[in-house]
Amino acid sequence: MIDSHLLAKIPYTFQDTDLLEKALTHPSSTRSQKVSDFERLEFLGDRVLGLVVAQMVYERYPAEKEGDLAKRFAALVCREACLEVAHQMALSQHLKASLGDISPHSAVLADAVEALIGAIYLDGGQEAATTFIMAYWPVLLEKDITPPKDAKTALQELAQSKNLGVVPVYEVLDHSGPAHTPTFTVHLTVEGLGEATGTGASKRQAEQMAAKILLEEVG
């Protein structure tokens, strides 16, 4: 039985609620070795999200060059953006996963948002998926009127602006999980600013997460 609080945050009524169940069931919650429905839905949802967001920024900024549109696009489809949507939906309360307490920065939450988009697309088509995305992503788009910088670049510029004369140091602490769904853990140190640890599905994503966390900590 799907919680009514979650259903109220999805601007779509599922015809096949089994699809929604699959989107909320992380493979860690079962010992089954079969192909993961969650991961397949995540794969599909990622592509649907990309198409809708690409059109959104294309229409919203008609005077911008491709490079600036690409920056906006990357900021809106990244793990951090999906995490923010997951937090708005309180998705961690409804996700089935045997990973202990899922942290606010857990990549699993971002993956679940993409899986949910994939499930909506399969159940209701492009229009239904677009309606869901447009219920959450325009707010993210309007947060910053200038083309956003990635977290690593912003952190580097912050260190330079403070005349610290140091370079952020990223160190891979762990690389685990199967080849098709790896998890990287990276530790970041910036002398004079602080330290942070981030996780992601790639070394780059983990570095970006660590940089974002440190930027938030230093204000």
LINKAFEN-V747089 format. One record per residue. N is the residue number from 1. RES is the residue in three letters. PHI is phi in whole degrees, -180 to 180 (999 if undefined). OMEGA is omega in whole degrees, -180 to 180 (999 if undefined). Layout:
# LINKAFEN-V747089
N | RES | PHI | OMEGA
N | RES | PHI | OMEGA
This chain:
# LINKAFEN-V747089
1 | MET | 999 | -180
2 | ILE | -79 | -179
3 | ASP | -62 | -178
4 | SER | -65 | 179
5 | HIS | -65 | 177
6 | LEU | -71 | -180
7 | LEU | -58 | -180
8 | ALA | -67 | -179
9 | LYS | -97 | 177
10 | ILE | -111 | -178
11 | PRO | -75 | -180
12 | TYR | -164 | 178
13 | THR | -106 | -178
14 | PHE | -68 | 171
15 | GLN | -84 | 178
16 | ASP | -112 | -177
17 | THR | -69 | 177
18 | ASP | -64 | 177
19 | LEU | -64 | 178
20 | LEU | -65 | 178
21 | GLU | -60 | -180
22 | LYS | -65 | -180
23 | ALA | -70 | -178
24 | LEU | -102 | -177
25 | THR | -114 | 179
26 | HIS | -70 | -177
27 | PRO | -58 | 180
28 | SER | -69 | -177
29 | SER | -87 | 180
30 | THR | -137 | 178
31 | ARG | -90 | -178
32 | SER | -62 | 180
33 | GLN | -98 | -179
34 | LYS | -72 | 179
35 | VAL | -59 | -176
36 | SER | -79 | 175
37 | ASP | -65 | 180
38 | PHE | -58 | -177
39 | GLU | -69 | 177
40 | ARG | -67 | 178
41 | LEU | -67 | 177
42 | GLU | -61 | 178
43 | PHE | -58 | -179
44 | LEU | -67 | -178
45 | GLY | -62 | 179
46 | ASP | -61 | -180
47 | ARG | -72 | 179
48 | VAL | -65 | 178
49 | LEU | -59 | -179
50 | GLY | -60 | -179
51 | LEU | -65 | -178
52 | VAL | -66 | -180
53 | VAL | -67 | 178
54 | ALA | -60 | 178
55 | GLN | -67 | -179
56 | MET | -62 | -179
57 | VAL | -72 | 178
58 | TYR | -61 | -178
59 | GLU | -79 | -176
60 | ARG | -75 | -176
61 | TYR | -127 | -176
62 | PRO | -67 | -177
63 | ALA | -97 | -176
64 | GLU | -88 | 177
65 | LYS | -76 | -178
66 | GLU | -57 | -178
67 | GLY | -62 | 179
68 | ASP | -71 | 176
69 | LEU | -62 | -180
70 | ALA | -63 | 178
71 | LYS | -65 | 179
72 | ARG | -63 | -180
73 | PHE | -59 | -178
74 | ALA | -60 | -179
75 | ALA | -70 | -176
76 | LEU | -92 | 179
77 | VAL | -109 | -178
78 | CYS | -73 | -179
79 | ARG | -59 | -178
80 | GLU | -64 | 179
81 | ALA | -65 | 178
82 | CYS | -65 | 177
83 | LEU | -62 | -179
84 | GLU | -64 | 177
85 | VAL | -65 | 178
86 | ALA | -59 | 179
87 | HIS | -67 | 178
88 | GLN | -62 | -179
89 | MET | -90 | -174
90 | ALA | 53 | -173
91 | LEU | -65 | -179
92 | SER | -61 | -179
93 | GLN | -76 | -175
94 | HIS | -117 | -177
95 | LEU | -85 | 177
96 | LYS | -94 | -178
97 | ALA | -155 | 179
98 | SER | -96 | -178
99 | LEU | -113 | -175
100 | GLY | 73 | 177
101 | ASP | -73 | -180
102 | ILE | -79 | -177
103 | SER | -72 | 179
104 | PRO | -60 | -179
105 | HIS | -104 | -176
106 | SER | -67 | 178
107 | ALA | -64 | -180
108 | VAL | -60 | -180
109 | LEU | -65 | 178
110 | ALA | -64 | 178
111 | ASP | -61 | -179
112 | ALA | -66 | 177
113 | VAL | -64 | 178
114 | GLU | -66 | 177
115 | ALA | -64 | 179
116 | LEU | -64 | 177
117 | ILE | -62 | 178
118 | GLY | -62 | 180
119 | ALA | -66 | 179
120 | ILE | -63 | 180
121 | TYR | -61 | -179
122 | LEU | -66 | -176
123 | ASP | -82 | -174
124 | GLY | -125 | 178
125 | GLY | 88 | -177
126 | GLN | -61 | -178
127 | GLU | -62 | 180
128 | ALA | -65 | 180
129 | ALA | -65 | 179
130 | THR | -64 | 179
131 | THR | -60 | 179
132 | PHE | -64 | -178
133 | ILE | -62 | -179
134 | MET | -72 | 176
135 | ALA | -80 | -175
136 | TYR | -123 | -170
137 | TRP | -77 | 179
138 | PRO | -57 | 178
139 | VAL | -64 | 178
140 | LEU | -66 | -179
141 | LEU | -64 | -175
142 | GLU | -84 | -178
143 | LYS | -63 | -178
144 | ASP | -139 | -176
145 | ILE | -73 | 178
146 | THR | -93 | 177
147 | PRO | -56 | -175
148 | PRO | -72 | 173
149 | LYS | -98 | 175
150 | ASP | -72 | -172
151 | ALA | -61 | -179
152 | LYS | -64 | 178
153 | THR | -66 | -180
154 | ALA | -62 | 179
155 | LEU | -68 | 178
156 | GLN | -60 | -180
157 | GLU | -68 | 178
158 | LEU | -64 | 179
159 | ALA | -62 | 179
160 | GLN | -68 | -178
161 | SER | -66 | 179
162 | LYS | -91 | 179
163 | ASN | 54 | -179
164 | LEU | -78 | 180
165 | GLY | 64 | -179
166 | VAL | -126 | 178
167 | VAL | -115 | 176
168 | PRO | -56 | -179
169 | VAL | -110 | 180
170 | TYR | -109 | -179
171 | GLU | -130 | 178
172 | VAL | -75 | 179
173 | LEU | -91 | -175
174 | ASP | -156 | 175
175 | HIS | -140 | -174
176 | SER | -134 | 178
177 | GLY | 90 | 180
178 | PRO | -68 | -175
179 | ALA | -60 | -177
180 | HIS | -82 | 177
181 | THR | -140 | -178
182 | PRO | -75 | 174
183 | THR | -131 | 178
184 | PHE | -106 | 174
185 | THR | -120 | -176
186 | VAL | -123 | 176
187 | HIS | -104 | -178
188 | LEU | -114 | 176
189 | THR | -131 | 173
190 | VAL | -128 | -177
191 | GLU | -58 | -179
192 | GLY | 96 | 178
193 | LEU | -115 | 180
194 | GLY | 144 | -178
195 | GLU | -134 | 177
196 | ALA | -161 | 178
197 | THR | -126 | 180
198 | GLY | -131 | 177
199 | THR | -125 | 179
200 | GLY | -173 | -178
201 | ALA | -80 | 175
202 | SER | -147 | 178
203 | LYS | -60 | -179
204 | ARG | -64 | 180
205 | GLN | -63 | 179
206 | ALA | -65 | 178
207 | GLU | -65 | 179
208 | GLN | -62 | 179
209 | MET | -65 | 179
210 | ALA | -63 | 179
211 | ALA | -64 | 180
212 | LYS | -63 | -179
213 | ILE | -63 | 180
214 | LEU | -66 | 177
215 | LEU | -60 | 179
216 | GLU | -66 | -178
217 | GLU | -71 | -178
218 | VAL | -90 | 175
219 | GLY | 83 | 999
